[in-house]
Amino acid sequence: MTGWDAIRAAIEMTLRGEREQGGRAMAACWDVTGEADDAQRCVLAHYLADVQGDLDAEVEWDERALASYVRVGDGDLAEIGIPSARGLAPSLHLNLGDGYLRQGRLAEARVQLEAGQLAQHLLGSGGYAELVREGLDRLAAKIEAAGAAMATPATPVPSAAAPLGGTMT
């Protein structure tokens, strides 16, 4: 198990723009966490997803964050300034839904969007809450647009074998 101080320092490094170094520090913290360190793993995976250069790896970290989250007690993140861990749920669902959408997994993106929307009452008020709510709204619009694009029949393209405006003789 690693301490919250090391995790906070690694995350702060990343947030300051030291993405590569922060990513390595967070990965090192992850490596010393154990299966029972759900709160730390949830937070680390949540931030590790953001430093991935590959969409599939990003989504895998987002999935890990959500898998760990379900075992986090409501007060388990108080030490890092999150009084109620329940308030993290909308952000976790938002990130995973966005990743699924970018992978073309529209149905799974919708499931995550709905879960995030159902949990947004846990956010409270303030800048972070508004940021997540706006993110959920943007994700909903993107999913709607993607669904509409998939439902719209393609415009027929004239065959190269037949001349325009007539039939072949």
N, C-alpha and C positions, 0 to 999 in steps of 0.2 A: 504494500500500500504506500502510495506517495502522499505527501501532505498538500493541503489546499494552497499553502504559500507557493509551492513550486508550480502548481497548476495555474494559479493566478498570474504568476510571473510569466509563464509561457504564453498565456492568452494575451496579456498586456503587450508582450513583445509583438505578437501578431497584429494586434489592434493599432500599434504604433507604426505599422507598415513593414516591419521586419518579418515578412511572411515566411520565408524559407527557414530562417533561424527559429522563429516561433513554432513553425510546424514540426521541426526536429525536436524542439523542447517538449512540445505536447505529445509527440509520439513516444519520447523517452518516458514521460509521465505515465502514458497508457501502458507501456511495457512493464511497469512495476505495480500496476493495479492488479487486483485479484478479481475473480468472478463475483465475489460478494461486495465489491466496491461500486455499487450501482450508481450512487450519486456522482462520484468522480468520473466514472465511465460515461455517464450520460452527458455531463458538461464537456468532457474532453472530446467525445465523438461529435457533439454538436459543433464545436469549433474546428475540429480536424476536417470535417466535411468541407468547410469553407476554404481550406488551403489546398485542396486537391486540384490537380491540373486536368484530371480525367473525370468526365461525368459519371461513369460507372462507379469509380472509387468514391466520388462525392456521395452518391446515393447509398452506397454500402455503409458509409459512416453515418449518414442520416438515419438509416435503418437501425444501426447499432445504438444510436442515441435514443431512439424511440423504444427499442427493446429494453434498454437499461432503465428508461424513465418509468416504465410500468411497475418497477420494483423500488422506486425512490419514495421514501416517506415524505409527507408534506413539509416537515421541518428540516429535512436533511440538507437543504441548501442555504439555510439561514446563516451559516458561517461565512458564506461568500456574498451575503447581502440580498439573498432572495428569500424573503420571509415565508412564502408559500410556494412550494415546488409546483403546485397545480398551475400557477401562472405561466409556466414554461411550455405547457402542452400546446397552446396555439402556435407558437413559433416552431416547435418541432414538426407539427403537422404541415405548416406552411412550407418549410424547407423541403420536406420529403415530397409533398405534393408538387412543388415546383420542379424538383428533380425528375419525378416520374413523368411530368408533362414534357419536359425537355427530352426525355427518352422515348416519347411517343406512347407512353402507357396511360392513356386518357382515363380509362375506368379507375385505375388505381389513384390517379391524381385527384379525381372527383371524390373518392373515399376520404383521402387525406384532407381535402378542402372542407368537406362536410364535418369531419372531426374537429378541424381547427375552428370552424364557425361555431360549432356547438360549445366549444370550450372558451370562446373569446370573452365570455362574461367573467372569467377568472382573471383577466388581465388587469382590471381596475382602471385607473386613469393615468395620464401622464404621457410623456414623449414616447417611451418604449411601447406602451399599450397602443398608442395611435399608429406608430410605425408598423406594428404587427397587424393591426386592423386594416390599414391601407394595403399592406402586402396581401392579405387575404382577399380584399376587394380586387386587386390587380390579378391575382391568380384566378379568381372566379371569372373575370373578363377574358383572360387568356384561354381558359378551359372552354368557355362558351364559344369563343371564336374558333378554337380548334374543332369543337364538335360541329359547328356550323359548316366549317370547311369540309369536314368529312362527310356531312350529310348532303352537300350540294353536288348534284350530278355534274360530271365533267361535260364541257361543251364538246360535241362531236367535232373531230378534226377531219377535213376531207381526206379521202384516201388518195395516195399518190398514184394509185392505179386507175382512178377515174378522173376525168377532166372536170374542172369546176363547172357547174351549171348544166351538166348533161350526163349522159351515160356513155359508156364505152361501146363502140360498134365493131 
